[in-house]
């Protein structure tokens, strides 16, 4: 009888272990509401447009579907959703979270500024999300990528990991351009999509302009939440926002420039 009880206990513990492994993902997801985005770290001015009013956001605050995230010129925020995916919103941005609340795969609408998105894989399978700008639709299969949209109605997509599919929102067609890791694509409002990664100089200029405005914010704040770690690794202590490169120094003024300062007088 003792042997029988021992076997039963062993099977009982095994069953409990299996149940714990099955339930664990649900416990992790329960930390973040199913339909909301949780602000996990921030620096500078971060707010949300809610029912026609602006509300200041603080860490652990929630953004509900259809609400607009607004960052000031010194604002940088990181949000997480229930499936483990996250996104960062850079300074001077206007981003709607789940504008279409009935479709959870429609993650963000970027109306101005820059975001970086980290899509979590689910059991090694693609986790399909979409990010929109007024000129582009970016379909995601589990990846890390950036999207920016400026006053010229130009969209820039740069992929760090994985692959995204991009289609033109104003010139609909069957064509979808794949953008892979290390590639970028610019979507102009009045031109068909080109091949990904063909205009590197334009990409660098756009990203550099955004980085210049944001770098001093990061340096002053020491990273989101005063040094918290971002999904991309590192805690922001090295200056510049995640993924940004140091801007080159301004060239010296040309010879004979009347604006150039006069050389010092000889002693």
N, C-alpha and C positions, 0 to 999 in steps of 0.2 A: 504493500500500500504506500509506503514511503516513496518508492520509486515512481509510482503513478503520480503522486502529488507533486514530486519534483518536476516531472515532465510537464504537468499542467501549468505549474508556475512559470516554467521556462517559456511555454507557448503564450501565457498571459502577458509576460513582459515583452515578448516579441510583438504581440498584437498592439500593446500600448505604444511601443516605439514606432510602429508603422503609422498608427493614428496620429502621433505627434508630428511625424514628418509630413503627413498629408495636410494637417491643420496649420503648420508653421507659416506657409505663404499667406494664408488668410489672416493670421495674427499680424504679420508684417504689414499687409495691405490695410488692416483695420486702423493702423496708426495715422493714415491719411484718408480723408473722406473720399468716397467713390467718385463723386462728380466735381469736386472742388480742387483748386490748386492751393497748396500751403506755402506761404512765404517762409523759407528756411533760413535765409540770411540776406542782409541788405546793408547798404551804405548810402548816405545822402538822402535826397528827397524821393520817396516812393509813395504813391497813392493809387486809389482806385476810383473810377467814376461809377457811382452806384445810385440809381434812381435820380439822376440829374444832379447829384451832389458829389463833391470831391471828399474822400475820406483818406486820411493818412494811414498807411499800413506799417505794422510792426511785425517782427518775427513771430511765427505761429498763427498769424492772421490768415483768413481764407479769402480766396477770390472765387466767386461763383460763376457758372456759365453765363455768357453774355455781358459780363462786366469788363471794363476797359482798364488795363494797367497803364499808369502814366508815370514816367520817370523824369525828374528834373535834369538840369545840366550837370548836376553832381550825383545823380542817382544810378545805382546799380543793384539789381535784385536777382535772387535765385529762388525758383519755385519748384516744388515736387508734386507729382500726382500719384494716385493710388497704385498704379502698376510699376512704380519705381522709376519711371521716366522723369526727367527734369528739364527745365529751360531757364536760361539767363536772359535778362532784359537789360540792355545797355542804356547809357544816358540819352536824354532827349528822345524817348521812344513813346509810341502809342500803340498798344497791342491789346486786341480783344481775345479773351480766353473763351474758347468753345462758343463762338458766335452762333453756331447751330447746335443747340443743346441736345437735340434728338439724335445727333450722330456723334458719338463719343470719339470717333476716330478723327474728327475735324478739330485739331488741337488749338491752333492760333491763327489769327488774322493780323498781319503786321501792316499797319497803316502809316507808320513812320518810324525810322530808327533801325535798330539792329537787335537780333536775338541769336542765341546759340542753343541748340536743342540736343539733348542726350536721350535717345530712345532706348529703353530697356528691352532686351530680348526676353521672350517668355518661353522657357523650356527649349531654347535653341531654335525656336521658330520665329519667322518674321512677325513683328508687332506693327501693324499697319496704322499709320497716322498720316494726316495731311496738314500742311501749313500753307496759308494763303497770303498773297499780297494783292493789291488792286490789279496787277498785271500778270501774276503767275500763280500756278498751283503746283506745290511741291509734294509729291507722294513719297512716303518714307517706308522703308522696309527694315527698320532697325539699324540705327546709324547715329553718327555725330556730325552735325553740319551747322552752318551759319546762314542767316538770311538777313539782308538789309534792304531798305526801301527809302528813297530820298525824295526831295521836292521835285525832281525832274521826272518822277514816276518810273524810275529805273530800279529794277530788282536785281540783286546780286546774290547768287547761291554759291557757297564754297563748302566742299565736303571734306571732313577730316577722316572719317571711317565709314565703310559701307558704301551704299549706293542710294541715290534718290532719282526719281523720275520727275521731270519738269515739263509742264505744258503751258502754253500761252493762254491767258484768260481773256484777252481782248481780241485775239485772232484765233478762234477755236479751229482745230483741225485734228486729224487722227495722229499727227506727229507728236511723239513724246521723246524728249532728249534725256538720256541717262547720264548722270553726273557721278563719277566714281571718286574714291579717295584720292586726294591730291589735285583734283580738278575743280574748276569753277565755271560758272555760266552767268552771263549778263542777259537779262530780259529787258529789251527796250519796248516802250508802249506801242510803237507803230512799225515794228520790224519783226519778221518771222524769226523763230529760234535758230541760232547758229550752233555749230559744234561746240561742245563743252571744252573749256580750257584754252580758247584761242586768243583771248585778249588779256593776258596776264598783267600788262602795264596798267590797264584801266582798273583791274581788280585791286592792284596794289594802291593806286591813288585813292580809290573809294575807301578801302579799309584804313589807309593811313589817315585820311581826314577824320574818320570816326575815332580812331585810336588817339589822335592828338587831343581831342576834346575829353576823352575818358581817362587818359593815363594819369593826369594829376589827381583825379578823384581816387583812383586805386592807390596811388602812393600815399595820399593823406590818410585814407581809411585803413590801409594795411590789408585790404581784401574784404570780401563780404563778411559782415558781422564781426569786423575787427580781427580777422585772421582765420576764419573758418575755412575748411578745405572744400574746394569745388570738385564736381565730378570729373573734371579734366585733370585733377591732380594738382598738387602745390597749394600753398595757402596765400598766394598773391603777394608775398613779401618781396618779390624781385622787381616790382615796379611794372606798370603797364597791365592791361587787362588780359585774361587768359586768351592765348592765341595771337596776341598782338606782338609785333616786332618793334624794336626801338626805331623811332623816326630819325632819318638822317639829319645831320646838322645843315643849317642854311648855308648856301655858297657865299663866298665873299663878294662884295659889290664889284662890278666890272670897272676896268681902268677908265679914268676920266669921268666917272659918275659924279655929277654935281652934288648928289645926296650923300656921297661917301664922306666920312670924317677926314679932315685934313691931317697929314702926318705931323707928329710932334716937332716943334721948332728945335733947331740944333742948339746945344748949350753954348 
